[in-house]
Amino acid sequence: MKRRPLPAPASRAALAFAVLGALVAPACSQTSTVVAVRSMERPKDVDFVCLLHTADDHWRGAPLSKCQSDDASNPIESQDYHLHAVVTQESRGELAVVDLGRGPADSSAALVKTDPRTLGYSFLPVGRIPTDVAADPNGEAVFVASGADRRIDILPAEMVRGPADTFYESGEALPWPKIDLSVADGVAASLAVVRDPVIGDRLYASLPDAIPAPKLAVFDLSKGALAPTRLADVTLGTKATAHVGAPTPACDTTSGQPWWATYEACFGGTLPKPKAPTQPTSTRNHLAGIAVVGGKLFAADDAAPVVHVFDLATGVEEQQIGVGSATARLAVSEPVPDEITVDNYAAITTCETMGWLGDGLDHSADSAVVAKLPTPGRCVAHRYVYAVDLVNADAGNGSLIVLDVPVVLARDATGAITKETLDVPGTEMKSPLYCDSPAFPMRRVPLGIYGLGGVNGIPIRAIAFSKHDPPSNASKHGVRCVGWGYNQNPKHAGAEFDATVATKIGAADRRNDEIAWAGSVSPQRLRGVFGLAALSNGSLAVVDVDDYDSLCRGPVETLGAKATGEVTTKVVQRHHPRLARVYNTDARGILNVTLSAGGVVLSNDTTSASGLAHPHLIPFGTTDDRVALAQDVPFALTAETWAATFEGAIPGYVGAAGTFGPTQDPTGGAAFYGLLDPAGHYCRRGVEAPATSAQEATNDFVQITDAICQGNSCSAADHATCQTYFGLDTDSTLLPTRELAIGRTFEDRVEIVKHGDFDKDGKFLWSDAASDTAWQKKLKTCFPGLTRYTVRARASWLVQGSASGYLHRRIPSVATDPSALCVDDATKPRVFHGRAYELPALKKDVKETPIATDESCVAYAGAPVPLFVNPAIKLAIRAGTAPSTRDMMFSLQLRNIAVPLALSISTLPRSVKSLARWELGVDKLNWQQVAVVDSIDRGLSLFSMGDVATSRNFP
Amino acid sequence: MGFHRSSFARAGLVAVLASGCYSSGGRGKPPIDDEMYFPVAVSVTTSGNVLVVANSDFDLAYNSGTVQAYDLAAIDAAARACEATPVPAGCDGIEAKTYVKASVRVGAFASDMTIVPLYDLASGDAPTREKPVAGVSRALIPVRGDATLTYIDVRESTDATGKTNVTLDCYAGAGPSQLGNDCDANHRVGQVATADARQLTLEGEPFAIAVPSYWSCPAISGGKCSQEPARSNGVAGIVHQVSGDVSVFRNTQKNGEAPTLAYTLSGLPASGDAIAALDLEPTTSTESFVPRFLVANRSQASLLLTSYIGDDGNPDRSALVASSLIPISLQATGYDTRGILVDPPGAGESRPTRVFLSSRSPASLIVGHIDPVSGSLLFYENVPLPIGPSRITRSTFTDASGIARSRIYVASYDSAYVVAYDPDARRLGAVIKAGRGPYSIAIDATRKLGYMANFIDGTIQVIELDADKHPDWYEQVIFTMGKPQGPRS
């Protein structure tokens, strides 16, 4: 293909006008050229490169730090350095370039037109299906991996803005070098460029499809980024994988156990052991996302349940960290101290300001408050690895794994960090939400919309950390917000700092800076270290890691007069979703408690005779609240409507149909009379029926809802008999002869042990089903073949939440057996249930005794325990003087405004990257922004961390 | 000034949906029997020798649609010749009629097609799934124009010269190599109420069809099977586009017998769009096999799981029940699902059954699987696609290590691309430029070729799928069969 010459840079504007003129002028040739107008199309990954605009109108690559902004968002360099974003275009096999300008506030930022001969924007051609882009921090080149061609394109930095010929036929050579990978290598999935005095100048490429096993390819860049040489391959280690699951964490309760342990004790039981994490079993590895920090390369594995850690200095895989599920992507945080609280505030502040954080030394002799830390005398620093599991049926797909990696930070005499060492063998998997609610997964953080109620509903698509540390209204970096004055810490009777340390760090002055931050503290102000998770639905969720404002978020009584006055200090917790709003006194509660029947509201006023006839809810404490929150953790409550329905229908049986008759016993016993419905799912839908016949009066029951004699299957005489005995399906109240008490339950069948019947005097009674062959014959006659039915609770109230659903613990004994016997899930605590049982009606002139708010059981002779407690609410129902009637319903609304902060920043995000580049504790870029790549319509978006608002958008 | 066909096609779709008419074709001229015209579905017969193409007559330019049989051996020869030709462009524009072996006329607006094997089973005989009737396949075609399930038995034979002859048997007197006959009323099931026990007629707008490829009879007594669905020799589910209801047919694979409409499950979310059989492999259950269908619609961000509950005592009373609603929660909106594909593990693979959805809201391929522990369908990933994704197809070819690997192909109708997705590597493998309106893709496992029907162009593009023998052409268009139709006035 003969190429048209490209213009010199200085003549590009003139050429653009010429092209435009040519197109708008009358046609001079017989064939017109169709010019494709480019905008981003299925962009995937982004990185950043700094370019210097020279005096002769050329662009030259520069170290990333040359594009650094100062704290007022002004460029630190006087020369014309521009930060550029390079964005892969997956569908078209191109690289888009965005000139972000000289600083975060530069309004001239725009997409770059790399081929001046075309109208509109034009992008650089690279290998097909570009999967990853990595810019050299020294600014020499940009590397692009192809997911379809075995090549890594190396674009010289000075060429990324063009002018470049962007019209290439398939297979045609591009005008820049490339790395060719072999057939055995396969394609490169992820790239990382490292410029490190110890490790050297390196390009790392993960090769997940390499034969015979995945590996890292290491390229030497010491002779220039444009001439890499393959130095070595790092293969996966053979050492046994180690699981780092933390032991059950201690909770902030008197017993150290979670709150629901007291309810479990009501039944004489102990807290069930949570499911053990899955041990790594996969024999296949497939490397996924990577991250490089502190001389280590962390790699997710989307086939095996491990995170790989490679030591870059030695060039070996150091460890495979067992995490229980395959992971797709990961990120590593900046070092942070222990989670700060009112109690350890003085110690942590001392550690940070004295430069002791992570130094590995014992400072007990230097500071009494540091000596009192849980790690006496030592200022521990952590890096956190956030890995996103690909598939996790228990916790929800795409939820977050949190690994705590201790770090040691060596410092010079000035306090500057000179070296960082990661203690990879000391890694521990955290259980951040364990104490909040039994509904949360033990070792995962769900962030999707169902995150506040249990398993994750919306997977994380991309993950990153951002450390944002603006000193704009104070004089120092790293200043935290506090709500109390100097030496007025509510938890300290006297001076909170050691005297000598206080003098050294200028504690009194520093406190002025700290108090200054309290002025405009809000959930939208992100100061500190945060996890940023782009969800598959386009939202950007924020995870609190080390919020510098956390000590200003909570009750005034606890945090001082300058605090926000929120109802609890638990609004900001490490590894918890960041809440979107201030959690004040109106944050949560129970509203609109009503009793109704058939849509008519009933009185349950216990002071009147008519009210006493109906069941009522027993009040808690002295507040007359009829329903109480099971616990008061904002993250664990979901705003929803709860309903308790007397003898309510179990969800899932609308339209269900099955066959009555003798049925095989899947456990190998004798055949029994039962209902067979292969789509019944009696275990998973929570049908409950104790196995002992003594309790059949409270067993769930099948209610036949079908018409008799369907398909004209009966004679006239039979039809009359059927109608007399079973009534019609259209009757306003179905006859009790249509009710069949359930015995044993299996996933696809239930045993019918009793059936509703009439004696010779027409009085209702329960009859044995198995031995009553006449009744069996009658049932067969009246309901031949498939029969529609529903399943209801007996003599109890079925409790359901509009979001949480009907909770229960029933599961098939063998998950993969469609006919398995139903059993209780021994790993689930008893608060997972949906049945409330009535207390007996009050005797005449006996007044109701309120239940203590912290009560878990309510003493009452007889099982089951009548105080209903589930993960959200607790209530107790007192029977009325008249029996409760079927479908009578208590309903209530649970209000909770603790919704997570989720920014609607994209439609289908693929990548999140911070515009901060921290090197040994110093931000070398300091743009205070985060970039998000959306594959559908928004292209590249930048948003400010200071107010979580979108600042710029390049579609 | 003329309309572009694509604009016309959209306008036509709107007009048809708005009017709710079920035209069996325009009043105009008869169709050209050996040319494609708005091809909507392509499928390969069970012998692997014939490509069946359903043409929808979407703009009612003719008085009926057509169903054509194409000679795959001849197409294969042309493809290989093209690959050897230095200038591939020279192969484009090959006349479709060169390869047409037979053609019949059906109602307008055929909307989908599946091809199944047939079995010679008397009622109650034990099924012998491994022994289908040789030389015959059945094309099951939902036709919106006349609201029928039209079925055509594709009979293949070899004459004395070794030449393959094809009979599209859907009318009296059908014979090899015939063109231009109408499928008769007996082969348009659903119009006559007395033809089934429940006195049902097929609802309007039958849009997509799915057939479980597995059925068994665990309890055989005296060589007889009395259990559904084996007793019925297979079932098929059809989703209706406007109502979203789902109809189920019995006797779909019984040689010599017509399918019968068994049940219509109504009251479902409107705008049904896609259906797939969930159970494609044998189960170990000792009970009757319960065929299940996943149903998608354009109005809700969820899938419906339906189950065919056979009535062994009276198969005519068998029913389809709604088992569960599966939320599609991982998308920003997620309510416009256009295709479903179930991908069970192949030989040598130890993985769960995967399920793929093509969604237009936003344009993405949604990936999920059947959790082996809970049995639940869970979606865990969405991959961006070019705008307007439609149907999904998979190829399953055995790799060098003897493991059957799936590759997923999604046709993006609006943007004229077909995307290849590697579900094991979790990334796109290729983005293939198609003609206008790519919609349906058939995989030729014998020749490792793909056939992509371009609805608007009225062409079929032949795609190389053999990475080992033809790496330079892998996942590229080898040639286009038929000339793209230009704008029409």
Interface residues (C-beta under 8 A of the other chain):
Chain A: E41 R42 E90 S91 R92 G93 R128 I129 T131 G147 A148 A189 P208 D209 H286 A288 D302 A328 L390 V391 A393 N397 G398 G448 I449 Y450 G457 I458 P459 R461 S536 N537 G538 G652 V654 G655 A656 A657 G658 T659 Q664 P666 L676 D677 P678 A679 H681 R684 Q710 G711 S713 D748 P784 G785 L786 A815 T816 P818 S819 T907 L908 R910 S935 I936 D937
Chain B: A197 T283 S285 T286 E287 S288 V290 S307 I309 D311 D312 G313 N314 D316 R317 S318 A319 V321 A322 S323 S324 P327 S329 L330 Q331 A332 G334 P362 A363 S364 H369 D371 P372 V373 S374 G375 S376 L378 F379 Y380 E381 N382 P384 L385 P386 Y417 D424 A425 R426 R427 L428 G429 A430 V431
